[in-house]
Amino acid sequence: MHYSAYHSVDVINGEGTRCTLFVSGCEHGCKGCYNQSTWRVDAGHVFSQALEDQIIDDLTDTRIYRRGLSLSGGDPLHSANLEGVLKLVTRVKQECPDKDIWLWTGYQLADLTPQQQAVVNFVDVVIDGKYEQEKADPELLWRGSSNQQIHRFTR
């Protein structure tokens, strides 16, 4: 798995202060996407065990409270990311059970493969649907276009 950016302190991508990982790899090709640099699966940097450990350390750091982890991209549910993202979300839920996980995907929740659903089973909030430039609205909370839906799960 590759990633384009990691922010250890983020207040934009989800509720509260968070850690945010932008993975690489997206097949949707949405017109007007602001993150086109993340479309290639090999864009950015190789996701390493050291970065995974850093994310856990950041989530458990008592000096700066973080509510959870946000996963964006690219698309965390792209086939090239499933193994790495599943390992990460599993570990977050095991080692940081009080933290929530948010995930943005261009795939529709109802159309996920079993492998994609295995990741979503660890996620608390999913924002699904492709970005549609003609439905863009800067007033929307957590979404770029009005067709995208916010799904909150109670676990």
Residue pairs with C-beta under 8 A, 6 or more apart in sequence:
1 23
1 24
1 25
1 46
1 47
1 80
1 81
1 83
1 84
1 85
2 23
2 24
2 25
2 41
2 42
2 43
2 44
2 45
2 46
2 47
2 80
3 21
3 22
3 23
3 24
3 44
3 45
3 47
3 51
3 74
4 22
4 23
4 24
4 35
4 37
4 38
4 43
4 44
4 45
4 73
4 74
5 20
5 21
5 22
5 44
6 19
6 20
6 21
6 22
6 51
6 54
6 55
7 19
7 20
8 19
8 54
8 58
9 17
9 18
9 19
9 58
9 64
9 66
10 17
10 18
10 19
10 20
10 70
11 17
11 18
12 20
13 20
13 70
13 72
13 102
13 104
13 142
14 20
14 67
14 68
14 70
14 100
14 102
14 125
14 142
15 67
15 100
15 102
16 66
16 67
16 68
17 64
17 65
17 66
17 67
18 66
18 67
18 68
18 69
18 70
18 102
19 55
19 58
19 59
19 66
19 68
19 69
19 70
20 69
20 70
20 71
20 72
21 55
21 69
21 70
21 71
21 72
21 88
22 35
22 38
22 44
22 72
22 73
22 74
23 38
23 47
23 71
23 72
23 73
23 74
23 75
23 76
23 78
23 81
23 84
23 85
24 38
24 39
24 40
24 41
24 42
24 43
24 44
24 73
24 74
24 80
24 81
25 38
25 39
25 40
25 41
25 43
25 73
25 74
25 75
25 78
25 79
25 80
25 81
26 33
26 35
26 38
26 39
26 73
26 74
26 75
26 78
26 106
27 39
27 75
27 78
28 75
28 106
28 130
28 131
29 39
30 106
30 130
30 131
30 132
30 133
31 133
32 131
32 133
32 136
33 39
33 131
34 144
35 72
35 73
35 74
37 43
37 44
38 44
38 73
38 74
39 74
41 78
41 80
41 81
43 74
47 84
52 87
52 88
52 91
55 69
55 88
55 92
56 91
56 92
56 95
56 96
58 66
59 66
59 68
59 69
59 92
59 95
59 96
59 99
60 95
60 96
66 99
67 99
67 100
68 92
68 96
68 99
68 100
68 101
68 102
68 124
69 88
69 89
69 92
69 99
69 100
69 101
69 102
70 101
70 102
70 103
70 104
71 85
71 88
71 89
71 101
71 102
71 103
71 104
71 123
72 103
72 104
73 81
73 104
74 81
75 81
75 104
75 105
75 106
75 107
76 85
76 103
76 104
76 105
76 119
77 85
77 103
77 105
77 107
77 112
77 116
77 119
77 120
79 115
82 115
82 116
82 118
82 119
85 119
86 115
86 118
86 119
86 122
89 101
89 119
89 122
89 123
90 122
92 99
92 101
92 122
93 101
93 122
100 124
100 125
101 122
101 123
101 124
101 125
102 123
102 124
102 125
102 126
102 127
102 142
103 119
103 120
103 123
103 125
103 126
103 127
104 126
104 127
105 116
105 126
105 127
105 128
106 128
106 129
106 130
106 131
107 116
107 128
108 128
108 129
109 120
109 126
109 128
109 149
109 151
112 120
120 126
123 153
124 152
124 153
124 155
125 150
125 151
125 152
125 153
126 150
126 151
126 153
127 142
127 143
127 148
127 149
127 150
127 151
128 148
128 149
128 151
129 145
129 147
129 148
129 149
130 147
130 148
131 144
131 145
131 148
132 145
132 146
132 147
133 145
134 145
135 145
135 146
135 147
136 144
136 145
137 144
137 145
137 146
140 146
140 148
141 150
142 150
143 149
143 150
